[in-house]
Amino acid sequence: MGVDIDWDNLGFALIPAKEMYVSITQPGAGWDAGVFRPFGPISISPAAAVLNYGQGLFEGLKCQRARDGRLLLFRPLDNGRRLAEGARRMCMPEFPPERFVAAVRETVRRNADYVPPYGKGSLYIRPCQWGTGAVLGVQPAPECTFVVYVSPVGPYFKTGFRPGRFIFMREYHRAAPKGMGNVKAIGNYAATLYPAKLIKAQGFNDCIYLDARQDQYIEEVGSANFFCVKGRTLLTPALGSILPGITRQSVMTLAREVLGLEVREMNVSVEDALHADEAFCTGTATVISPIGTLVLDGREVVFQRGEVGPVTRKLYDLLTRIQLGEEEDSWGWTMSVE
Ligand SMILES: *Cc1c(COP(=O)(O)O)cnc(C)c1O
């Protein structure tokens, strides 16, 4: 490989790759054809809507190198569709999902040297869309920018597939009903920095947010969706103010169609979770992360004596093997970058 990277010590810190894709749209004109440029700063006005009013969205997906060397993406069209939905919600022109996939594929192709060797991690792909035109009052930007950049990242479970310590967040909410919790709006993540700092200082891996109306139903982790297993049933919070995760959708399908579990999207209460047999959270970055301990107001529940539960393990193996092209993919989820 042509790049000087220590593949054995990758974490989740930015390692700039070679090229990024940039496309711009202006009023009356659609998205331009876009260009590939060396990864680096872009120039925008201090009055840009994204800087002043948070008119911005992001996406995240991964490309992995299969054992046979193929470069595999996972459900990229779904990320493109989700970005387009977010754009509608934030009054930005939609970047067509098919063009999104083409831009992602070409960005990976041009940065193929940065995809870690088989088993050493993945190329994290970060598409963004921002209102970059200048505004003074609160209004949609007259110009938007779509960017795709990439960075190699390590495997999420560097120290093994270990259950983490999670706490129900009592002091803060992530998103309100009818707000923007269902899109990857950049401001949602700024809102989680402070709560995350508090609970990490107490030794937790992450916190689980509760619903803003009754403070009793589970929403999600700040960047991952929540699941729990009770007997042969898999429970997960229904869509609403949570982010419709692509990993979440995939896990529900695998649970139903491969493991034969009953899957229920519903209002999952904290008591449902505390009485479950297993719990885990899902997302592109975290894949499937087992929850070993759940804390609610000082009450502590340990699942599976702190070990990974059997359903969590099966779902993790299935999903990661499909993503690496090692398991039958009956759903057409993986896409090879030629
Ligand atoms: C991105 C994200 C997820 C996970 O979505 P995936 O499509 O599975 O990566 C879950 N919750 C939040 C808040 C997110 O931003």
The ligand as an ORCA input file, in Angstrom:
! r2SCAN-3c Opt
* xyz 0 1
  C     -26.265      7.801     13.092
  C     -27.059      7.574     14.328
  C     -27.519      6.309     14.720
  C     -27.150      5.058     13.993
  O     -27.544      5.043     12.673
  P     -26.863      4.024     11.654
  O     -27.527      4.311     10.368
  O     -27.138      2.670     12.171
  O     -25.413      4.344     11.665
  C     -28.334      6.222     15.839
  N     -28.660      7.309     16.550
  C     -28.216      8.529     16.230
  C     -28.633      9.692     17.054
  C     -27.404      8.704     15.114
  O     -26.955      9.919     14.798
*
